[in-house]
Amino acid sequence: MAEKVLVTGGGGYIGSHCVVELIEAGYHPVVVDNFSNAVRESIRRIEKFLDTSIEFHELDLLDQPGLEKLFKKHSFSAVMHFAGLKAVGESVEQPLRYYRVNLTASMNLLEVMQAHKVHNLVFSSSATVYGDPQRLPIDERHPVGGCTNPYGQSKYFIEEMIKDHCKAEKDWNAMLLRYFNPIGAHSSGLIGEDPQGIPNNLLPYVAQVAVGRRECLSVYGNDYDTLDGTGVRDYIHVVDLAKGHIAALKKLKDGCGCKVYNLGTGTGYSVLQMVKAMEKASGKEIKYKIAPRREGDIASCYADPRLADKELGWKAKFDLERMCEDLWRWQSKNPTGFFDGTAS
């Protein structure tokens, strides 16, 4: 029988792409999401294009009794934990909300996992735990904790909780996956990133300008110490990222304890380079204006992903052109998101 894997936040952008990869790899995902930044439609569409049914529950991880009930019903072999608030700028404005939601949800999950003897975890962390990089590219030995925003701090604190718990409980195995910047979409164009309200991340905003949903992109700062003055990031295709989770899940079988891996490409691109790449993919002009720097942002951040290649046998495969093509396919098929109706 297929192993059951609990996927928290499985209706969201990264979670939903991981659900696809889990099913294709022969696992049985059970999805929970409170749909605060996701929609049920993502799961419905996956069911349709994979011709399957997916069990999902509308559940907030702050509801510990609800979580207990779910763990009593199922025997999970592992948990993939994506659920949480994730916008850098918003976290600077609402720090207490980010700490309450992200930390409490994760503590509840770890406690319920422990009570039900589920000792295998893949955690969705972030390169924001590195703070303003002391050196580039960033490898897993780079210092952590000097975070420039509460979102990054919350991910760092959760990592520390998991590490401490794994030290105390020797039968636990955890993979802390530090993502760089996921973009793109499933090649079907049926699922992708559909932010609720104004996008906080660059590429969804750029795509919405290209499709005519937004008038103009604000580029936050053009005076950074980079090739064109705009921020440089390591953009990774969301399908590559999802495949990295499957590799991590398989590695848990080795009884590896707590391990940390960067999931990135190792190449950085500036905001303006990304605008040009999306103009090429879409065939549209993308209007932009220069705005002041955004608090909590840094100049450059890109990965040294060699450890994941060496120990997980995972490497990002899709190039920038393919990332932008897949993003544009999703956005042009779904100009106003999941409920546009043109893609289904």
Secondary structure, 3 states (H helix, E strand, C coil): CCCEEEEECCCCHHHHHHHHHHHHCCCEEEEEECCCCCCCHHHHHHHHHHCCCCEEEECCCCCHHHHHHHHHHCCCCEEEECCCCCCHHHHHHCHHHHHHHHHHHHHHHHHHHHHCCCCEEEEEEEHHHHCCCCCCCECCCCCCCCCCCHHHHHHHHHHHHHHHHHHHCCCCEEEEEEECEEECCCCCCCCCCCCCCCCCCHHHHHHHHHCCCCCCEEEECCCCCCCCCCCEECEEEHHHHHHHHHHHHHHHHHCCCEEEEEECCCCCEEHHHHHHHHHHHHCCCCCEEEECCCCCCCCEECECCHHHHHHHCCCCCCCHHHHHHHHHHHHHHCCCCCCCCCCC
